[in-house]
Amino acid sequence: MNTKDDTISKGFIIAGLMNMSVLVFSKFFTNSVIPQSDPDVMSNFGLLMMLIWGLAYISVAKTYHNNK
């Protein structure tokens, strides 16, 4: 793995961690202010999907070049 690949892998990990930070801001899905402010996108289901996308980013961090 060269420096460019390592940097891209770290980018995927950082993106995944940023998506997973939704747990902190939503107080583990107990904060009622976030879903009230934008119920279409920031509902508990939407927040859960952000968490899933974060896990997806982290899961492909080392093998991103194999994906389309």
Secondary structure, DSSP 4 states (H G I P E B T S, - for coil): --HHHHHHHHHHHHHHHHHHTHHHHTTTTT-SHHHHH-TTTSSHHHHHHHHHHHHHHHHTTTTGGG--
